Amino acid sequence: MIEVFSQYVSPKRIVLIGGEALLIALSIYCAAAMRFWSDISSLQAYIEFPYFALPLVAMVLTFQVCFYYNDLYDLNTPRSYQDRIVDIGRSIGSACCVLGLLYFLIPGLIVGRGVLFIAVGLIGVAAMATRSVLERVWPAADTGQNILILGCGPMAVAVAREFRNRSDLNVHIVALMGQEAGATQETELGYPVAGPIGDIEAFASSENVSRIVVALENRRGMLPVRSLVRLRVSGVRVEDAHTALAALSGRIWLETVQPSWFVFSDGFHRSRLMLEVKRTVDLAFGLLGLIVSFPVMALVALAVKLDSPGPVLYRQTRVGYRGRQFQVLKFRSMRTDAEAANGAQWASVCDSRVTRVGRFIRQFRLDELPQFVNVIRGEMSFVGPRPERPVFVEELNKVIPYYDERHSVRPGLTGWAQIQYPYGASVEDSRRKLEYDLFYLKNMSLLFDLAIVFDTVRIVLGAKGSR
């Protein structure tokens, strides 16, 4: 297993992405060779470095982004042969449209129609072949990891269940070890219970265990410290259940985590330099976003005005950085009397208060474009926990532990919770989204922000998660 942003990523996925990048580049070179097969001098001039490098990189990135946005790198989604053909065809069609726009804006990236048409066909064949070959070769190439879970209570079962849900990781749970209350739940997953805990070294050696996850509900007097130290020194990976659950699911499980874990675990570090760079990036891209989106905002404003009576912009008080309140800006998507009867309430799916234009702009998140102004003012960031209304914050602080910690950074236009969890309208939904927000706070970085923005574009284009 490989960790990226403190999450487990399948090596198979890394190999697929990297290998396909090379094959796409090779397909473009082969297309150029086929196009100029009778004129070697023209071919050499065409592919001369560095003039051909930038168009080549642009094509490779465009095709791979379109593959990613069509979930072709999601190894947990089962696909039939026919579905794969359809998805690859859709991705290639999208890539051609993007490249057409790119060539219009930057003519220097054009590779030529002949080369492009040949390359498209070769890339389609390569994409199908890569996945077919990888599915047949990978089981023999990757023997997987044997994992021992120390504990057999509810926490251990939760770890086992999360590993089982991640079939792309190719791991094998050899056993749960120990005797605790709730051990009978283990039989539901079909994993054997080994023991006693004192035999952990001999068991790990006999079963060729490469990773141990400590998931004991009560460690006092039960944790075999000396044995774990010897195993760790000998090369066996030993990790805490809370860390493993976070890496598997991308969230911090509030029902199992202890306050001491927040104190002693890695992460939650934000250097002053990183925060200043983040603010500089927010300001630059906030101004750019406001300028680029202005024509769209003008059309949305006109549509809102014509659709229903009332102001175009809607201002709502939200809680931001360090608990400071500010006015978030949005295009009005509801009737002006939306909260006249019942006061503040969460929006729901198919909410009757939403106008016709409001439903459309919510679907594609166009109602939030004015928040570029909030970013420029410094009230919001591009990436961070979404800001909530004061009345809800007061309520949620009483029932959800650590809820106020999300205000330790600026709220964002988008966030890790927004791309991982659908829109929620309940206390339980807020609890689950907080778990994702805490994971973001633990692993906050500029690269993680970039990955979140990248995924947000995919969700917006697919109109997912709207309400």
C-alpha positions in Angstrom: 0.0 0.0 0.0 1.1 3.5 -0.8 0.1 6.6 1.3 -0.9 9.8 -0.6 -2.2 12.7 1.6 -2.3 10.1 4.5 -4.6 7.8 2.6 -4.0 4.3 1.4 -3.7 4.2 -2.4 -3.5 1.0 -4.4 -0.1 0.5 -6.1 -2.1 -0.9 -9.0 -3.7 2.5 -9.5 -0.4 4.2 -9.5 1.0 1.8 -12.0 -2.2 2.3 -14.2 -1.9 6.0 -14.2 1.9 6.1 -14.8 1.8 3.3 -17.4 -1.0 4.9 -19.2 0.8 8.2 -19.4 3.7 6.5 -21.1 1.4 4.7 -23.5 -0.4 7.8 -24.4 2.9 9.6 -25.1 4.0 6.6 -27.1 0.8 6.6 -29.1 1.3 10.2 -30.1 4.9 9.5 -31.2 3.6 6.4 -33.2 0.9 8.6 -34.8 3.6 11.1 -35.8 5.7 8.3 -37.3 2.7 6.9 -39.2 1.8 10.4 -40.5 5.3 11.1 -41.8 6.4 7.5 -42.5 7.6 8.4 -46.0 9.4 11.5 -45.0 12.0 10.9 -42.3 13.4 14.4 -42.4 9.9 15.9 -41.8 9.4 13.5 -38.9 12.6 14.4 -37.2 11.8 18.1 -37.6 8.2 17.5 -36.2 9.3 15.7 -33.1 12.4 17.8 -32.4 12.9 18.6 -28.7 11.8 20.8 -27.0 9.3 22.1 -29.6 7.2 18.9 -29.5 7.5 18.4 -25.7 4.8 21.0 -24.7 2.1 19.8 -27.2 2.9 16.2 -26.1 2.5 17.0 -22.4 -0.7 18.9 -23.1 -2.2 16.0 -24.9 -1.2 13.4 -22.3 -2.5 15.5 -19.4 -5.8 16.3 -21.2 -6.5 12.6 -22.0 -5.6 11.5 -18.4 -7.7 14.2 -16.8 -10.7 13.1 -18.9 -10.1 9.5 -18.0 -10.0 10.5 -14.4 -13.2 12.5 -14.6 -14.9 9.5 -16.1 -13.8 7.4 -13.1 -11.6 5.2 -15.3 -8.9 5.2 -12.5 -11.5 4.1 -9.9 -10.6 0.5 -9.3 -13.4 -0.1 -6.9 -16.1 0.4 -9.5 -16.8 -2.9 -11.4 -17.2 -2.4 -15.2 -18.3 -4.8 -17.9 -16.3 -4.9 -21.1 -19.1 -2.9 -22.9 -19.2 -0.3 -20.1 -15.5 0.2 -20.4 -15.7 0.8 -24.1 -18.4 3.4 -23.5 -16.5 5.1 -20.8 -13.2 5.2 -22.8 -15.1 6.5 -25.8 -16.8 9.2 -23.7 -13.4 10.2 -22.3 -11.8 10.4 -25.7 -14.6 12.5 -27.0 -14.3 14.9 -24.1 -10.6 15.1 -24.5 -11.0 16.0 -28.2 -13.4 18.8 -27.3 -11.0 20.1 -24.6 -8.1 20.0 -27.0 -10.1 21.9 -29.6 -10.7 24.7 -27.1 -7.1 24.6 -26.0 -5.8 24.8 -29.6 -8.1 27.8 -30.2 -6.7 29.6 -27.2 -3.1 28.5 -27.6 -2.4 27.7 -31.3 1.2 26.8 -30.5 0.0 23.5 -28.9 -1.5 22.2 -32.1 -0.1 18.9 -33.2 -1.9 18.7 -36.6 -5.1 17.0 -37.6 -3.4 14.0 -39.2 -1.4 13.2 -36.1 -4.3 13.9 -33.8 -6.8 11.6 -35.6 -4.3 8.7 -35.7 -3.3 9.3 -32.0 -6.9 9.2 -30.9 -7.4 5.8 -32.4 -4.1 4.5 -30.9 -4.9 5.9 -27.5 -8.3 4.2 -27.4 -6.7 0.9 -28.2 -4.0 1.5 -25.6 -6.5 2.3 -22.9 -8.4 -0.9 -23.5 -5.3 -3.0 -23.7 -3.7 -1.5 -20.6 -6.7 -2.4 -18.4 -7.1 -5.8 -19.9 -3.4 -6.7 -19.5 -3.2 -5.2 -16.0 -6.2 -7.2 -14.8 -4.5 -10.5 -15.9 -1.0 -9.7 -14.8 -1.5 -7.9 -11.5 -2.7 -10.8 -9.4 0.5 -12.7 -10.1 2.7 -9.6 -9.8 1.2 -8.3 -6.5 1.1 -10.9 -3.8 -0.6 -8.4 -1.4 0.0 -7.9 2.3 -1.0 -10.0 5.3 -2.5 -8.0 8.1 -3.1 -8.9 11.7 -5.6 -6.9 13.7 -4.7 -6.8 17.4 -8.1 -6.8 19.1 -11.5 -8.3 18.3 -14.0 -5.8 19.7 -16.1 -3.3 17.8 -13.1 -1.1 16.8 -11.2 -4.1 15.4 -14.3 -5.2 13.4 -14.6 -1.7 12.0 -11.0 -1.8 10.8 -11.6 -5.2 9.3 -14.7 -4.0 7.5 -12.9 -1.0 6.1 -10.1 -3.1 4.8 -12.6 -5.5 3.2 -14.3 -2.5 1.5 -11.0 -1.6 -0.1 -10.6 -4.5 -2.5 -8.2 -2.4 -4.6 -5.5 -2.6 -1.9 -5.1 -6.3 -2.3 -4.6 -7.1 1.4 -5.4 -10.2 3.4 -6.5 -10.1 7.0 -5.1 -13.3 8.5 -6.9 -13.0 11.9 -8.1 -10.8 14.7 -6.1 -11.5 17.8 -7.3 -11.3 21.5 -10.4 -11.8 23.6 -12.6 -8.7 24.3 -16.2 -7.9 24.8 -18.1 -7.9 21.5 -15.8 -10.5 19.9 -18.7 -12.4 18.5 -19.2 -9.6 16.0 -16.1 -11.0 14.3 -17.8 -14.0 12.9 -20.1 -11.8 10.8 -17.1 -10.9 8.7 -15.7 -14.4 8.5 -12.2 -13.7 10.0 -10.7 -16.1 12.5 -9.9 -15.1 16.0 -6.3 -16.0 17.1 -4.7 -16.0 20.5 -3.5 -15.6 23.0 -2.0 -12.1 22.5 1.3 -13.3 24.1 1.9 -15.5 21.0 1.8 -12.5 18.6 5.5 -12.9 17.5 5.2 -16.5 16.6 1.9 -16.0 14.9 3.2 -13.0 12.9 6.2 -15.1 11.8 4.2 -18.2 10.8 1.6 -16.2 8.8 4.2 -13.8 7.2 2.4 -10.7 8.6 3.7 -7.5 7.2 1.4 -5.0 9.1 -0.2 -5.0 12.5 -3.1 -2.7 13.4 -3.6 -2.2 17.1 -7.3 -2.0 17.8 -7.6 -2.9 21.4 -10.6 -1.3 23.2 -8.7 -1.3 26.5 -4.9 -1.4 26.2 -4.0 -1.3 29.9 -2.4 -4.6 30.8 -3.2 -6.1 27.4 -0.8 -4.4 25.0 2.2 -6.6 24.3 4.7 -3.7 24.1 7.9 -5.7 24.0 6.6 -8.0 21.3 5.4 -5.1 19.2 8.8 -3.4 19.6 10.6 -6.5 18.4 8.3 -6.9 15.4 8.5 -3.2 14.5 12.3 -3.3 14.6 12.3 -6.5 12.4 10.4 -4.6 9.7 6.7 -5.2 10.5 4.6 -2.1 10.2 2.7 -1.3 13.4 0.0 1.3 13.5 -2.9 2.6 15.6 -6.5 1.7 14.6 -7.5 5.3 14.5 -4.8 6.1 12.0 -5.6 3.1 9.9 -9.3 4.0 9.8 -8.5 7.5 8.7 -6.2 6.3 6.0 -8.8 3.8 4.7 -11.8 6.1 4.8 -10.4 9.7 4.5 -12.2 10.7 7.8 -11.5 10.7 11.5 -14.0 8.4 13.3 -15.4 10.4 16.2 -17.1 7.4 17.7 -13.7 5.7 18.3 -11.1 8.4 18.6 -9.7 9.5 22.0 -8.7 13.1 22.8 -5.1 11.8 23.3 -4.9 10.8 19.6 -5.4 14.4 18.6 -2.6 15.4 20.9 0.0 12.8 19.9 -0.8 11.9 16.3 1.1 13.4 13.4 -0.4 16.3 11.4 -2.4 19.4 12.4 0.7 21.4 11.5 0.4 24.7 9.6 3.5 26.7 9.2 3.2 30.5 8.9 4.8 30.3 5.4 2.2 27.8 4.2 -0.7 29.9 5.5 0.8 33.0 3.8 1.3 31.2 0.5 -2.3 29.9 0.8 -3.7 33.3 1.3 -1.7 34.7 -1.6 -3.0 31.9 -3.9 -6.5 32.6 -2.6 -6.2 36.3 -3.4 -4.7 35.7 -6.9 -7.2 33.1 -8.0 -10.1 34.9 -6.3 -9.4 37.9 -8.6 -8.9 35.7 -11.6 -12.1 33.7 -10.8 -14.1 36.9 -10.5 -12.9 38.2 -13.8 -13.3 35.0 -15.8 -16.7 34.2 -14.3 -18.1 37.7 -14.7 -20.0 37.0 -18.0 -21.5 33.9 -16.5 -22.4 35.8 -13.3 -24.1 38.5 -15.4 -26.3 35.9 -17.2 -27.1 34.2 -13.8 -28.0 37.6 -12.3 -30.4 38.3 -15.2 -32.0 34.9 -15.0 -32.6 35.3 -11.2 -34.1 38.7 -11.7 -36.5 37.6 -14.5 -37.5 34.3 -12.7 -38.8 35.7 -9.4 -39.3 38.9 -7.6 -36.6 39.9 -5.1 -32.9 40.8 -4.9 -30.4 39.1 -7.1 -27.8 38.6 -4.4 -28.5 36.9 -1.1 -26.5 37.8 2.0 -26.5 35.3 4.9 -24.6 35.4 8.2 -22.0 32.6 8.6 -19.4 31.7 11.1 -15.9 31.9 9.8 -12.3 31.9 11.0 -11.9 31.8 14.8 -15.7 32.2 15.2 -15.9 35.6 13.5 -19.2 36.1 11.7 -19.4 37.5 8.1 -21.9 37.9 5.3 -21.5 35.2 2.7 -22.7 36.2 -0.8 -24.8 34.0 -3.1 -27.1 34.3 -6.0 -30.6 34.1 -4.6 -32.0 30.6 -5.3 -35.0 30.6 -3.1 -38.2 32.6 -2.7 -37.8 35.8 -0.6 -40.2 34.4 2.0 -38.3 31.0 2.3 -37.8 31.3 6.0 -40.8 33.5 6.9 -42.8 30.7 8.4 -40.3 28.4 10.1 -37.1 30.4 10.5 -33.7 29.1 9.8 -33.6 25.5 8.5 -31.4 23.3 6.3 -32.1 23.1 2.7 -33.5 19.6 1.7 -33.5 17.6 -1.5 -36.2 18.9 -3.9 -36.9 21.8 -1.5 -40.1 23.5 -2.5 -38.7 26.9 -1.6 -36.2 26.8 -4.4 -37.1 28.7 -7.6 -36.8 27.3 -11.1 -33.6 29.1 -11.9 -32.4 28.4 -8.4 -32.6 24.7 -8.9 -30.4 24.9 -12.0 -27.8 27.2 -10.5 -27.6 25.0 -7.4 -27.1 21.9 -9.5 -23.9 23.4 -11.0 -22.9 25.5 -8.0 -23.4 28.7 -9.9 -25.2 30.3 -7.0 -21.8 30.4 -5.1 -19.9 32.3 -7.7 -20.3 35.6 -5.8 -18.2 34.1 -3.0 -15.1 35.0 -5.0 -15.7 38.4 -3.3 -15.6 36.7 0.1 -12.3 35.0 -0.8 -10.8 38.4 -2.0 -11.9 40.0 1.3 -10.1 37.3 3.3 -13.3 36.0 4.8 -13.1 32.7 3.0 -10.5 30.5 1.3 -10.8 28.4 -1.9 -10.5 25.2 0.2 -11.6 24.7 3.8 -14.7 23.6 5.8 -17.9 25.1 4.5 -19.1 27.9 6.7 -22.3 27.3 8.7 -25.0 29.6 10.1 -24.6 30.8 13.7 -27.8 29.2 14.9 -26.7 25.8 13.6 -23.2 26.2 14.9 -24.5 26.9 18.4 -26.7 23.8 18.2 -24.1 21.6 16.7 -21.4 22.7 19.3 -23.6 21.2 22.0 -24.1 17.8 20.5 -21.0 17.1 18.4 -17.5 17.0 20.0 -14.7 19.0 18.4 -17.2 20.8 16.1 -15.7 24.2 16.9 -12.3 23.0 15.7 -13.3 23.5 12.1 -13.2 27.2 12.7 -9.4 27.1 13.2 -9.0 27.8 9.5 -10.8 30.0 7.0 -14.0 28.4 5.6 -13.8 27.4 1.9 -15.7 27.6 -1.3 -15.2 23.8 -1.4 -13.7 21.3 1.0 -12.8 17.7 1.6 -16.2 17.0 3.1 -18.0 18.5 0.1 -16.3 16.1 -2.4 -16.5 13.0 -0.1 -20.0 13.3 1.4 -23.3 14.3 -0.3 -25.2 17.3 0.9 -26.5 16.8 4.4 -29.4 18.3 6.3 -29.2 16.8 9.8 -27.1 16.6 12.9 -25.8 13.2 11.9 -24.8 14.5 8.5 -23.0 17.3 10.1 -21.2 14.9 12.4 -20.0 12.8 9.4 -18.9 15.9 7.5 -17.0 17.1 10.5 -15.1 13.8 10.4 -13.9 14.7 6.9 -13.2 18.3 7.9 -11.0 17.1 10.8 -9.1 14.8 8.4 -8.5 17.9 6.2 -7.2 19.9 9.1 -4.9 17.1 10.1 -3.4 16.8 6.6 -3.8 20.4 5.3 -1.3 21.3 2.6 -1.2 23.2 -0.7 -1.0 20.0 -2.7 -4.0 18.6 -0.8 -5.9 21.8 -1.6 -5.0 21.4 -5.3 -6.3 17.8 -5.3 -9.6 18.9 -3.7 -10.1 21.7 -6.3 -9.3 19.1 -9.0 -12.0 16.8 -7.7 -14.4 19.6 -7.1 -14.4 20.4 -10.9 -15.3 16.7 -11.6 -18.2 16.9 -9.1 -19.5 20.2 -10.5 -19.3 19.0 -14.1 -21.2 15.9 -13.1 -23.8 17.9 -11.2 -23.2 15.7 -8.2 -23.9 16.5 -4.6 -26.3 19.4 -5.3 -29.6 19.9 -3.5 
